[in-house]
């Protein structure tokens, strides 16, 4: 078993006791038969429980116990077999807290969920975002997210800690727990809301959420007219678009010297599509667009809105797989650039969550 100890540089956080690094440190007080708080000696842990004690320092040391040293196993329900105490200790190999270090410790961790979730807060407060995200992806579900939130917010923050990382992780946990929001790791059923009696279906979700598949599965008949804003506005897709998308794309290119864009002009484009499609009164209009979150005035929405709440990790991976399928001869560099660009999904979905909140509050 590999033993470890957290400290602030060479000093214990409990009593400012300085250790003899790379040499033997001997306890002034040692009584292994006494009550817990009167035993004396030095506490340390092991690899399976090291994350639990990350709050005790910013530097991790390897622990060696001299041949004539004594060890006792301290009972603790939060870290079973994870607290030890000795009268003689040697500390070597100091390493500062980092994502790389804590991620390796997490891979070796064996702690109860509630202990790991408490450790998640300390990891966030130390800025170890990649370790936090790995724990969330691998260990947090809809069934245990309430426990995770409770343990996480129960940790007391101190000055000079990474509150930005802490709040980011808290937000991610909150999105998992909240039944309304799109989140990073867990798929949720589509959000559906009727806004008016118009024969219009507004279909949205992040890139890779499955909008096109959903439309083909549910609206694959002559009763529907599917409008894809990417086919209308993207020049490369416009040239090969369906008749209705070619019609609307040609209309907009003729009417506007500078083609409107969804980021700045969503409301204008939406109303233009609605007005143009009035001549197809015998059809149910389906507007497939990822940028509904760019809307400024939700009162202009007509018909029914459907928001696919596929988790962002799945959206991202679908986008990458689709790009590789569509670009089989691409270079590694081109793929890497695309991967970086699509990481914007991890920001954009926040806008859709804002839209979800507004729609959910509508009477």
Secondary structure, 3 states (H helix, E strand, C coil): CCEEEEEECCECCCCCCECCCCCEEECCCECCCCCHHHCECEEEEEHHHHHHHHHHCCEEEEEECCCCCCEEECCCCCCCCCCEEECEEEEEEEEECCHHHHHHHHHCCCCCHHHHHHHHHHHHHCCCHHHHHHHHHHHCCCCCHHHHHHHHHCCCCCCCCCHHHHHHHHHHHHHHHCCCCCCCCCCEEEEEEECCCCCEEEEECCCCCCHHHHHHHHCCCCCEEEEEHHHHHCHHHHCCCCHHHHHHHHHHHHHCCCCCCHHHHHHHHHHHHHHHHHHCCCCEEEEECCCHHHCCCHHHCCCEEEEEECCHHHHHHHHHHHHHHHCCCCCHHHHHHHHHHHCCHHHHHHHHHHHHHHHHHCC
